[in-house]
């Protein structure tokens, strides 16, 4: 079964491979397609983090008011992160990771070691 993100993932992979084989890449201006690819990667990453934070909050049975009481982060900010295009600061992400009992790396889906 193919998802709507399959085409996006293929375009990202193709762009990364093309960039890796271009020795002058750092000196060349980004093309419109590369800019769109970067924007798509950012959007996909934010969507993943938003969805995971929503799931963590639900798995812990917490309301926005509960998370606000534990973290000091506003309910509106929490909603915007989970359902809109609001980006987190690293400090906000760390605060939420502690609240949900997970590592920042796990939320981001990366290993920083």
C-alpha positions in Angstrom: 0.0 0.0 0.0 1.4 3.4 -0.9 0.9 6.5 1.2 0.8 10.1 0.1 4.2 10.5 1.6 5.8 7.9 -0.7 6.3 10.4 -3.5 7.7 12.9 -1.1 10.2 10.4 0.3 11.3 9.4 -3.2 11.9 13.1 -4.1 13.8 13.7 -0.9 16.0 10.6 -1.5 16.7 11.6 -5.1 17.6 15.1 -4.1 19.9 13.9 -1.4 21.6 11.5 -3.7 22.0 14.2 -6.4 23.5 16.6 -3.8 25.9 14.0 -2.5 27.4 13.5 -6.0 27.9 17.2 -6.7 31.4 18.3 -5.5 30.5 22.0 -6.1 27.2 21.8 -4.2 28.2 24.2 -1.4 29.1 26.9 -3.9 25.9 26.7 -6.1 22.7 28.5 -5.2 19.8 26.2 -4.3 17.3 25.5 -7.0 13.6 26.0 -6.5 13.2 22.2 -6.4 15.8 21.9 -3.7 14.1 24.6 -1.6 10.8 22.8 -2.0 12.5 19.6 -0.9 14.0 21.3 2.2 10.6 22.7 3.1 9.0 19.3 2.6 11.6 17.7 4.9 10.9 20.3 7.6 7.2 19.8 7.3 7.5 16.1 7.5 9.7 16.3 10.5 7.4 18.7 12.3 4.4 16.5 11.5 6.2 13.5 12.9 7.1 15.3 16.1 3.6 16.7 16.5 2.0 13.4 16.0 4.3 11.7 18.5 3.7 14.4 21.1 0.0 14.0 20.7 0.3 10.2 21.2 2.6 10.6 24.2 0.1 13.0 25.9 -2.8 10.6 25.2 -0.8 7.5 26.3 -0.2 9.2 29.6 -3.9 10.2 29.9 -3.0 13.9 30.2 -5.0 16.9 29.3 -3.5 20.2 28.1 -4.2 21.5 31.6 -2.3 18.6 33.1 0.7 19.2 30.9 0.6 22.9 31.6 0.6 22.3 35.3 3.7 20.0 35.0 5.6 22.0 32.5 4.5 25.7 32.7 3.9 25.6 28.9 0.6 27.3 27.8 -2.3 25.2 26.7 -2.5 27.2 23.4 1.1 26.5 22.7 0.7 22.8 23.3 -2.3 22.7 21.0 -0.5 24.7 18.3 2.5 22.3 18.5 0.2 19.2 18.2 -2.2 20.4 15.6 -0.8 23.5 13.8 2.6 24.3 12.4 4.1 25.7 15.6 7.8 24.8 16.1 9.2 24.0 19.5 12.4 25.5 21.0 14.9 23.0 22.2 14.1 24.0 25.8 10.4 23.4 25.2 11.1 20.0 23.6 13.3 19.0 26.6 10.5 20.1 29.0 7.9 18.0 27.2 10.3 15.0 26.9 10.8 15.0 30.7 7.1 15.4 31.3 6.4 12.3 29.1 9.4 10.3 30.4 11.2 10.0 27.1 14.5 11.2 25.6 14.6 14.1 23.2 16.4 11.9 20.7 13.4 9.5 20.8 11.0 12.3 20.0 13.1 13.5 17.2 13.8 10.0 15.9 17.6 10.5 15.9 20.6 9.2 17.7 22.9 12.0 18.9 25.7 9.7 20.2 
